[in-house]
Amino acid sequence: MSKSYLNKVELKDGQVILFHRQHSKRPIYHVRIHVRGMTDIHKNKITYIQESTGETDLEEAKRYALERFDSLRLSVRKSEPVNTIAFDDLYHLWWADKQQRLTVNHIAKGRSGQTQRVVWYEKHAQRYWLPYFGDTKLDELTHAFVQGYWTWRMGYWGIGADVRHRELRRDRDFKKAVRYIVENCKVRDTKIRC
């Protein structure tokens, strides 16, 4: 056991260890849990889980640690991964597969270049999905959180949304003005005459 574990308390024959971290400002208990057979989302073996209990009281920390131990044992029994995946991790796993299928379909139809569907997915992911859902764990995605996405999305381009909206409008207006000048006006001695 590392010397960095202070006030170590062992439970379940050493499978659950509560401790304080060295040099921490607050005496919050952390837990290290070992359950044989734990795996991550990619089926890689995990030796232990270590996390904060968020508790300064030993009895509350024990309660948290034992509940977490039981939930990990249940996950192992069900052959489920013990750590949860974030939305952006899931998106990247999904997108690798989806992009490949879209490309194969595109080529099978005898087309070349990048498919518009790929461009659409990439734009939406970068503009909407990843900024909102990003590092949110999948088990934290509640119905209310997803409904909040639609509220956020409606305000994304709304009146006075923020700099994004003004910059895009300014760029669009500038391009229109330049196009009008080029098509309809004559430039003489740095003066524009339409």
NORTA-V262321 format. One record per residue. N is the residue number from 1. OMEGA is omega in whole degrees, -180 to 180 (NA if undefined). NEAR is the number of other C-alpha atoms within 10 Angstrom. D_LAST is the distance of its C-alpha to the last C-alpha in Angstrom with 1 decimal. Layout:
N:OMEGA:NEAR:D_LAST
N:OMEGA:NEAR:D_LAST
This chain:
1:-177:5:82.2
2:178:5:79.8
3:-179:7:80.8
4:178:12:77.5
5:178:15:78.9
6:178:15:80.5
7:-176:13:82.7
8:176:15:82.9
9:-180:16:84.2
10:176:15:85.0
11:177:13:85.1
12:178:11:86.0
13:176:7:88.0
14:178:12:85.2
15:178:14:82.5
16:-179:22:80.8
17:174:21:80.6
18:-179:27:79.3
19:171:22:78.6
20:176:20:76.7
21:177:19:74.3
22:177:12:75.2
23:177:9:73.2
24:-178:8:71.5
25:180:7:70.8
26:-178:10:72.0
27:180:17:75.1
28:178:18:73.4
29:173:26:75.3
30:-178:21:73.8
31:174:25:75.3
32:-174:19:75.9
33:175:21:76.9
34:173:19:78.4
35:-179:19:78.9
36:177:13:80.1
37:-180:17:77.7
38:177:23:74.4
39:175:20:71.3
40:-176:14:67.5
41:-180:13:64.8
42:-180:7:65.2
43:174:12:69.0
44:-178:11:69.6
45:176:13:72.8
46:-179:16:72.4
47:-179:12:75.4
48:174:15:74.6
49:177:17:72.1
50:-178:13:71.7
51:178:12:69.8
52:174:17:70.0
53:-177:21:72.0
54:-175:14:70.3
55:173:17:73.7
56:179:14:75.8
57:-176:12:78.9
58:-178:14:81.1
59:177:10:82.1
60:178:14:78.6
61:177:21:77.5
62:180:21:80.5
63:179:13:79.5
64:-176:16:75.9
65:-179:24:77.1
66:175:17:79.7
67:179:12:77.1
68:177:17:74.7
69:179:21:77.6
70:-180:12:78.5
71:177:13:74.9
72:178:23:74.7
73:178:18:78.1
74:178:13:76.8
75:179:18:73.7
76:179:17:75.9
77:180:11:78.2
78:-177:9:75.3
79:178:13:74.0
80:174:16:70.7
81:-176:20:68.7
82:177:22:69.8
83:-178:15:66.4
84:-178:14:63.4
85:178:16:60.2
86:-179:17:56.8
87:-177:21:53.9
88:175:19:51.9
89:179:15:54.9
90:179:14:55.3
91:-178:17:51.7
92:175:12:51.8
93:-180:11:55.0
94:-175:11:53.6
95:178:16:50.2
96:179:10:52.0
97:-177:11:53.8
98:-180:15:51.0
99:179:17:48.6
100:180:12:51.2
101:178:12:51.9
102:180:16:48.2
103:179:18:47.8
104:177:11:51.0
105:-178:13:49.8
106:-180:17:46.4
107:180:14:48.2
108:178:10:50.8
109:177:9:48.2
110:-179:7:47.2
111:177:11:43.8
112:-179:10:42.6
113:-178:8:40.4
114:180:12:40.4
115:180:15:40.9
116:179:11:38.4
117:178:13:41.4
118:179:15:42.2
119:-180:12:38.7
120:180:10:38.9
121:-178:15:42.3
122:178:15:41.4
123:-178:12:38.3
124:179:11:40.3
125:-177:19:43.3
126:-176:12:41.3
127:-171:13:39.2
128:-168:16:41.8
129:-177:18:45.4
130:177:15:46.3
131:-178:11:44.8
132:-175:18:46.7
133:175:19:49.9
134:-174:17:50.0
135:177:13:53.5
136:179:16:55.0
137:-176:16:58.4
138:180:15:58.8
139:176:10:61.8
140:-180:11:59.7
141:179:13:57.2
142:178:10:58.3
143:-179:9:56.9
144:180:8:55.5
145:179:13:53.8
146:176:13:52.1
147:176:11:51.1
148:176:13:49.6
149:-177:16:47.3
150:176:11:45.7
151:178:11:45.3
152:-178:14:43.8
153:179:15:41.5
154:180:11:40.2
155:-176:13:39.4
156:180:16:37.8
157:-177:13:34.3
158:-179:11:35.0
159:180:9:33.4
160:-177:11:33.6
161:174:12:35.3
162:-175:12:34.5
163:-179:9:32.3
164:-175:12:32.0
165:-179:14:30.0
166:-180:14:27.7
167:-180:11:27.1
168:179:11:26.4
169:179:12:24.0
170:179:12:22.1
171:-180:11:22.0
172:180:11:20.8
173:179:12:18.0
174:180:12:17.0
175:178:12:17.1
176:-179:12:15.0
177:179:12:12.2
178:180:11:12.6
179:179:12:12.7
180:-179:12:9.5
181:-179:15:7.7
182:-176:12:10.0
183:-169:10:9.7
184:-172:10:6.2
185:176:12:4.2
186:180:12:6.2
187:177:11:8.6
188:177:8:10.9
189:-180:5:13.9
190:175:7:13.0
191:-179:8:10.0
192:178:10:6.6
193:-179:10:3.8
194:NA:11:0.0
